[in-house]
Amino acid sequence: MFGKGNAAKKELENAMNEIQINLENNYKDLAIKAYSDAKALMEKYKADGSLKDRDLKKLSERMDAYSKRMEGYKSQSGKVL
């Protein structure tokens, strides 16, 4: 499980970095998609227990910060975060 948790954490961090890059470049549609993908990935790892509680808490706080930053974002298709 040691390796599985590290791989899960690294994959989530990469997904969150994609959100950050898209936000910095003002790519709202891509940021919304990256956020949705990261959220789904986090739920998957939360359900299967791949992450330690400490890591899950830290990553959840980071996702909450992105959510607040993206409030009111609307994609071209009309999807709102």
NUPA-890024 format. One record per atom (N, C-alpha, C): atom name; x, y, z; residue number from 1. Coordinates in pm, whole numbers. Layout:
<sites>
SITE   atome       px       py       pz   num
SITE      CA        X        Y        Z   NUM
...
</sites>
This chain:
<sites>
SITE   atome       px       py       pz   num
SITE       N       82     -119        0     1
SITE      CA        0        0        0     1
SITE       C       86      126        0     1
SITE       N      208      114       48     2
SITE      CA      295      231       53     2
SITE       C      311      293      -86     2
SITE       N      339      212     -184     3
SITE      CA      358      262     -320     3
SITE       C      229      312     -382     3
SITE       N      119      245     -352     4
SITE      CA      -11      283     -407     4
SITE       C      -53      422     -359     4
SITE       N      -31      451     -232     5
SITE      CA      -67      582     -177     5
SITE       C       15      694     -237     5
SITE       N      144      668     -255     6
SITE      CA      230      769     -315     6
SITE       C      191      794     -460     6
SITE       N      156      689     -532     7
SITE      CA      115      705     -671     7
SITE       C      -15      782     -680     7
SITE       N     -108      754     -591     8
SITE      CA     -237      824     -588     8
SITE       C     -216      972     -557     8
SITE       N     -133      998     -458     9
SITE      CA     -105     1137     -420     9
SITE       C      -39     1213     -535     9
SITE       N       56     1149     -599    10
SITE      CA      127     1214     -711    10
SITE       C       32     1240     -828    10
SITE       N      -56     1145     -856    11
SITE      CA     -152     1164     -965    11
SITE       C     -248     1279     -935    11
SITE       N     -293     1289     -811    12
SITE      CA     -381     1400     -773    12
SITE       C     -308     1533     -778    12
SITE       N     -184     1536     -733    13
SITE      CA     -107     1660     -739    13
SITE       C      -86     1705     -883    13
SITE       N      -63     1611     -973    14
SITE      CA      -49     1645    -1115    14
SITE       C     -180     1701    -1170    14
SITE       N     -292     1642    -1131    15
SITE      CA     -422     1691    -1175    15
SITE       C     -447     1833    -1123    15
SITE       N     -407     1859     -999    16
SITE      CA     -425     1993     -942    16
SITE       C     -330     2094    -1005    16
SITE       N     -213     2051    -1043    17
SITE      CA     -121     2140    -1115    17
SITE       C     -179     2181    -1248    17
SITE       N     -251     2090    -1312    18
SITE      CA     -316     2123    -1438    18
SITE       C     -423     2231    -1416    18
SITE       N     -496     2221    -1306    19
SITE      CA     -595     2325    -1272    19
SITE       C     -524     2459    -1258    19
SITE       N     -416     2459    -1180    20
SITE      CA     -340     2581    -1153    20
SITE       C     -289     2646    -1283    20
SITE       N     -234     2566    -1370    21
SITE      CA     -181     2618    -1497    21
SITE       C     -292     2680    -1580    21
SITE       N     -406     2612    -1587    22
SITE      CA     -518     2664    -1664    22
SITE       C     -574     2792    -1604    22
SITE       N     -577     2801    -1472    23
SITE      CA     -622     2924    -1407    23
SITE       C     -526     3039    -1434    23
SITE       N     -397     3012    -1426    24
SITE      CA     -298     3117    -1450    24
SITE       C     -304     3171    -1592    24
SITE       N     -341     3083    -1687    25
SITE      CA     -349     3124    -1826    25
SITE       C     -490     3169    -1866    25
SITE       N     -580     3174    -1768    26
SITE      CA     -718     3217    -1788    26
SITE       C     -792     3129    -1889    26
SITE       N     -762     3000    -1887    27
SITE      CA     -832     2903    -1970    27
SITE       C     -946     2844    -1887    27
SITE       N    -1058     2914    -1885    28
SITE      CA    -1167     2876    -1796    28
SITE       C    -1225     2738    -1828    28
SITE       N    -1250     2710    -1955    29
SITE      CA    -1306     2580    -1993    29
SITE       C    -1214     2466    -1951    29
SITE       N    -1085     2482    -1977    30
SITE      CA     -989     2378    -1939    30
SITE       C     -976     2367    -1788    30
SITE       N     -985     2479    -1718    31
SITE      CA     -978     2476    -1571    31
SITE       C    -1098     2402    -1514    31
SITE       N    -1216     2426    -1570    32
SITE      CA    -1337     2358    -1523    32
SITE       C    -1325     2208    -1547    32
SITE       N    -1277     2170    -1665    33
SITE      CA    -1261     2027    -1695    33
SITE       C    -1157     1963    -1604    33
SITE       N    -1044     2031    -1585    34
SITE      CA     -939     1977    -1499    34
SITE       C     -988     1964    -1356    34
SITE       N    -1069     2059    -1310    35
SITE      CA    -1124     2053    -1175    35
SITE       C    -1218     1932    -1162    35
SITE       N    -1304     1912    -1261    36
SITE      CA    -1396     1798    -1258    36
SITE       C    -1320     1666    -1258    36
SITE       N    -1216     1658    -1339    37
SITE      CA    -1135     1536    -1345    37
SITE       C    -1065     1510    -1212    37
SITE       N    -1009     1614    -1153    38
SITE      CA     -939     1601    -1025    38
SITE       C    -1036     1562     -914    38
SITE       N    -1155     1620     -916    39
SITE      CA    -1257     1590     -815    39
SITE       C    -1297     1442     -824    39
SITE       N    -1318     1393     -946    40
SITE      CA    -1354     1252     -966    40
SITE       C    -1241     1160     -920    40
SITE       N    -1119     1199     -950    41
SITE      CA    -1003     1120     -910    41
SITE       C     -992     1115     -757    41
SITE       N    -1016     1229     -693    42
SITE      CA    -1009     1235     -548    42
SITE       C    -1117     1145     -485    42
SITE       N    -1236     1148     -541    43
SITE      CA    -1344     1063     -490    43
SITE       C    -1309      915     -505    43
SITE       N    -1248      881     -616    44
SITE      CA    -1207      743     -640    44
SITE       C    -1107      697     -535    44
SITE       N    -1004      779     -512    45
SITE      CA     -901      741     -415    45
SITE       C     -953      747     -272    45
SITE       N    -1046      834     -246    46
SITE      CA    -1108      841     -114    46
SITE       C    -1187      713      -87    46
SITE       N    -1260      667     -188    47
SITE      CA    -1343      548     -175    47
SITE       C    -1261      420     -157    47
SITE       N    -1148      412     -227    48
SITE      CA    -1070      288     -217    48
SITE       C     -961      293     -110    48
SITE       N     -951      405      -40    49
SITE      CA     -858      414       72    49
SITE       C     -712      426       33    49
SITE       N     -684      475      -86    50
SITE      CA     -546      485     -134    50
SITE       C     -467      598      -67    50
SITE       N     -537      694       -9    51
SITE      CA     -470      810       51    51
SITE       C     -480      808      202    51
SITE       N     -376      855      266    52
SITE      CA     -378      873      410    52
SITE       C     -471      989      443    52
SITE       N     -527      987      562    53
SITE      CA     -618     1094      604    53
SITE       C     -551     1231      597    53
SITE       N     -426     1237      637    54
SITE      CA     -352     1364      635    54
SITE       C     -340     1418      493    54
SITE       N     -304     1331      400    55
SITE      CA     -291     1372      260    55
SITE       C     -425     1410      201    55
SITE       N     -527     1333      234    56
SITE      CA     -662     1361      183    56
SITE       C     -711     1496      233    56
SITE       N     -685     1527      357    57
SITE      CA     -727     1656      413    57
SITE       C     -656     1771      342    57
SITE       N     -526     1758      324    58
SITE      CA     -448     1863      258    58
SITE       C     -493     1884      114    58
SITE       N     -514     1776       41    59
SITE      CA     -557     1785      -98    59
SITE       C     -701     1838     -108    59
SITE       N     -785     1802      -13    60
SITE      CA     -923     1853      -12    60
SITE       C     -925     2004       12    60
SITE       N     -839     2051       99    61
SITE      CA     -830     2196      124    61
SITE       C     -786     2270       -2    61
SITE       N     -693     2210      -74    62
SITE      CA     -646     2271     -198    62
SITE       C     -758     2275     -303    62
SITE       N     -836     2166     -311    63
SITE      CA     -949     2163     -404    63
SITE       C    -1054     2268     -365    63
SITE       N    -1077     2285     -235    64
SITE      CA    -1172     2387     -189    64
SITE       C    -1126     2527     -229    64
SITE       N     -995     2551     -221    65
SITE      CA     -941     2681     -261    65
SITE       C     -963     2705     -410    65
SITE       N     -943     2602     -491    66
SITE      CA     -968     2615     -634    66
SITE       C    -1116     2641     -660    66
SITE       N    -1201     2572     -587    67
SITE      CA    -1345     2589     -604    67
SITE       C    -1387     2732     -575    67
SITE       N    -1335     2789     -467    68
SITE      CA    -1368     2928     -433    68
SITE       C    -1314     3025     -538    68
SITE       N    -1196     2996     -587    69
SITE      CA    -1134     3082     -689    69
SITE       C    -1213     3078     -820    69
SITE       N    -1276     2966     -847    70
SITE      CA    -1345     2947     -973    70
SITE       C    -1496     2972     -963    70
SITE       N    -1544     3020     -850    71
SITE      CA    -1687     3046     -834    71
SITE       C    -1738     3136     -945    71
SITE       N    -1848     3095    -1005    72
SITE      CA    -1907     3175    -1110    72
SITE       C    -1847     3155    -1247    72
SITE       N    -1741     3075    -1258    73
SITE      CA    -1685     3047    -1389    73
SITE       C    -1790     2975    -1472    73
SITE       N    -1803     3016    -1595    74
SITE      CA    -1898     2953    -1685    74
SITE       C    -1823     2918    -1813    74
SITE       N    -1837     2794    -1854    75
SITE      CA    -1771     2753    -1977    75
SITE       C    -1854     2797    -2097    75
SITE       N    -1799     2782    -2213    76
SITE      CA    -1869     2821    -2334    76
SITE       C    -1998     2741    -2354    76
SITE       N    -2002     2620    -2300    77
SITE      CA    -2120     2536    -2313    77
SITE       C    -2224     2570    -2206    77
SITE       N    -2191     2663    -2116    78
SITE      CA    -2285     2705    -2014    78
SITE       C    -2270     2634    -1881    78
SITE       N    -2177     2540    -1874    79
SITE      CA    -2155     2467    -1750    79
SITE       C    -2092     2560    -1648    79
SITE       N    -2150     2565    -1528    80
SITE      CA    -2099     2649    -1421    80
SITE       C    -2038     2557    -1315    80
SITE       N    -1925     2599    -1261    81
SITE      CA    -1859     2517    -1157    81
SITE       C    -1940     2515    -1032    81
</sites>
